[in-house]
Amino acid sequence: MTGRWPIVSTSNGATIRAKVVIGCDGSNSVVAKFLGLRSLRLLPMWAARGLTTIPEGHGFGNRFQQLVAEGVSFRLTPIDDKTLHFNAVHFRPPNPKEYTCSHHRHRDPMLIRQLAMKAMPDDVAAVVRRCDTASLSLAQLCYRAPWHMLLEPFHMGTVTVAGDAMHAMGPFIGQGGSCSLEDAVVLARCLAPTTVAAGDRTGCIEEAIVSYVQQRRGRILRLSLQSFLNGQLIAASSWLQKMMIKAAMAVFFPGNSHAHTNYDCGSLS
């Protein structure tokens, strides 16, 4: 993309003059770079993810499962009665240099599967063993620093971002996907009136995007800070660090630490 207006260059060399560009292209977002957002930061943790389909049914029901072992947090999420998604976060995996190649990804499916099964009970290990190797990925966890949320330029003209492109965060409070859905609802609600606006449509769209960013900034700041503190608590190596982080969490998030799950972003209309 070039200039103030969204002129998008495609992979085949063609250009498109778009009226609106919404960057929901993940943590390595091209649109985020165009807007000048600061680079993501890395956590000393790696996540092995994959999908398993069991034709005869997996037998785990529809409940989210979480297991914690030494140095690893494993999450098992049923998608339907036959398919499961698993996510094994290793806090300090052995030989981390093996996992930090180009784009912080490793493509050896056998290594990823072995890492995901580590320290897991037999029934969970069996799920990982039967996974679709094409679905496996291993990535170092990254996040957008919560203090950057205060002043980041999340829009320019009729260009903006949403989802991980806007607020990449660790999986420690389980709100990344939910927050992205909230982005979609709020952005759609802000843009809807511009479809019937008369006169300067571009000006109306710019105002709608400004409103969207204003409505989302406080919410993503809170979630990013809470996720960041939880991640730092896990990564802390000394009792003093842990005490300081717990004190900060008590100050910023007193009372119910799960209050963020009751948030209502409103309806589409």
Solvent accessible surface area in square Angstrom, and as a share of the most:
residue,aa,sasa,rsa
1,M,45,0.20
2,T,85,0.49
3,G,54,0.52
4,R,116,0.42
5,W,106,0.37
6,P,3,0.02
7,I,48,0.24
8,V,42,0.24
9,S,68,0.44
10,T,48,0.28
11,S,127,0.82
12,N,129,0.66
13,G,62,0.60
14,A,50,0.39
15,T,88,0.51
16,I,95,0.48
17,R,172,0.63
18,A,25,0.19
19,K,155,0.66
20,V,44,0.25
21,V,19,0.11
22,I,65,0.33
23,G,2,0.02
24,C,96,0.58
25,D,70,0.36
26,G,27,0.26
27,S,35,0.23
28,N,101,0.52
29,S,2,0.01
30,V,97,0.56
31,V,14,0.08
32,A,6,0.04
33,K,148,0.63
34,F,45,0.19
35,L,6,0.03
36,G,50,0.49
37,L,16,0.08
38,R,121,0.44
39,S,98,0.63
40,L,41,0.20
41,R,105,0.38
42,L,79,0.39
43,L,8,0.04
44,P,64,0.40
45,M,0,0.00
46,W,14,0.05
47,A,0,0.00
48,A,0,0.00
49,R,71,0.26
50,G,2,0.02
51,L,67,0.33
52,T,0,0.00
53,T,79,0.46
54,I,13,0.07
55,P,91,0.57
56,E,125,0.56
57,G,26,0.25
58,H,21,0.09
59,G,79,0.76
60,F,44,0.18
61,G,49,0.47
62,N,139,0.71
63,R,180,0.66
64,F,113,0.47
65,Q,57,0.25
66,Q,94,0.42
67,L,46,0.23
68,V,109,0.63
69,A,30,0.23
70,E,170,0.76
71,G,31,0.30
72,V,2,0.01
73,S,8,0.05
74,F,0,0.00
75,R,37,0.13
76,L,0,0.00
77,T,51,0.30
78,P,23,0.15
79,I,103,0.52
80,D,75,0.39
81,D,98,0.51
82,K,90,0.38
83,T,24,0.14
84,L,0,0.00
85,H,57,0.25
86,F,0,0.00
87,N,16,0.08
88,A,0,0.00
89,V,1,0.01
90,H,6,0.03
91,F,30,0.12
92,R,143,0.52
93,P,8,0.05
94,P,70,0.44
95,N,96,0.49
96,P,60,0.37
97,K,184,0.78
98,E,83,0.37
99,Y,6,0.02
100,T,55,0.32
101,C,68,0.41
102,S,80,0.51
103,H,141,0.63
104,H,73,0.32
105,R,87,0.32
106,H,41,0.19
107,R,198,0.72
108,D,59,0.31
109,P,48,0.30
110,M,114,0.51
111,L,40,0.20
112,I,2,0.01
113,R,46,0.17
114,Q,122,0.54
115,L,9,0.04
116,A,1,0.00
117,M,44,0.20
118,K,102,0.43
119,A,66,0.51
120,M,21,0.09
121,P,61,0.39
122,D,125,0.65
123,D,84,0.44
124,V,5,0.03
125,A,10,0.08
126,A,39,0.30
127,V,4,0.03
128,V,0,0.00
129,R,132,0.48
130,R,119,0.44
131,C,11,0.07
132,D,81,0.42
133,T,58,0.34
134,A,95,0.74
135,S,35,0.22
136,L,20,0.10
137,S,32,0.21
138,L,2,0.01
139,A,11,0.08
140,Q,23,0.10
141,L,9,0.04
142,C,31,0.19
143,Y,21,0.08
144,R,6,0.02
145,A,1,0.01
146,P,3,0.02
147,W,116,0.41
148,H,23,0.10
149,M,0,0.00
150,L,100,0.50
151,L,151,0.75
152,E,1,0.01
153,P,59,0.37
154,F,0,0.00
155,H,58,0.26
156,M,73,0.33
157,G,10,0.09
158,T,1,0.01
159,V,0,0.00
160,T,0,0.00
161,V,0,0.00
162,A,10,0.08
163,G,9,0.09
164,D,64,0.33
165,A,0,0.00
166,M,0,0.00
167,H,0,0.00
168,A,3,0.02
169,M,27,0.12
170,G,6,0.06
171,P,33,0.21
172,F,28,0.12
173,I,28,0.14
174,G,57,0.55
175,Q,21,0.09
176,G,22,0.21
177,G,52,0.50
178,S,49,0.31
179,C,0,0.00
180,S,35,0.23
181,L,129,0.64
182,E,18,0.08
183,D,0,0.00
184,A,56,0.44
185,V,38,0.22
186,V,4,0.02
187,L,11,0.05
188,A,45,0.35
189,R,57,0.21
190,C,16,0.10
191,L,32,0.16
192,A,54,0.42
193,P,86,0.54
194,T,11,0.06
195,T,95,0.55
196,V,130,0.75
197,A,29,0.23
198,A,96,0.74
199,G,72,0.70
200,D,98,0.51
201,R,100,0.37
202,T,55,0.32
203,G,22,0.21
204,C,41,0.24
205,I,10,0.05
206,E,36,0.16
207,E,124,0.56
208,A,9,0.07
209,I,0,0.00
210,V,52,0.30
211,S,39,0.25
212,Y,0,0.00
213,V,3,0.02
214,Q,129,0.57
215,Q,81,0.36
216,R,1,0.00
217,R,57,0.21
218,G,49,0.47
219,R,18,0.07
220,I,0,0.00
221,L,46,0.23
222,R,83,0.30
223,L,0,0.00
224,S,3,0.02
225,L,38,0.19
226,Q,5,0.02
227,S,1,0.01
228,F,40,0.17
229,L,15,0.07
230,N,33,0.17
231,G,1,0.01
232,Q,52,0.23
233,L,36,0.18
234,I,60,0.30
235,A,20,0.15
236,A,13,0.10
237,S,98,0.63
238,S,44,0.28
239,W,190,0.67
240,L,99,0.49
241,Q,85,0.38
242,K,72,0.31
243,M,114,0.51
244,M,125,0.56
245,I,24,0.12
246,K,109,0.46
247,A,57,0.44
248,A,28,0.22
249,M,37,0.16
250,A,63,0.49
251,V,112,0.65
252,F,117,0.49
253,F,17,0.07
254,P,95,0.60
255,G,80,0.77
256,N,86,0.44
257,S,53,0.35
258,H,120,0.53
259,A,43,0.33
260,H,9,0.04
261,T,75,0.44
262,N,118,0.60
263,Y,95,0.36
264,D,116,0.60
265,C,25,0.15
266,G,36,0.34
267,S,72,0.46
268,L,110,0.55
269,S,126,0.81
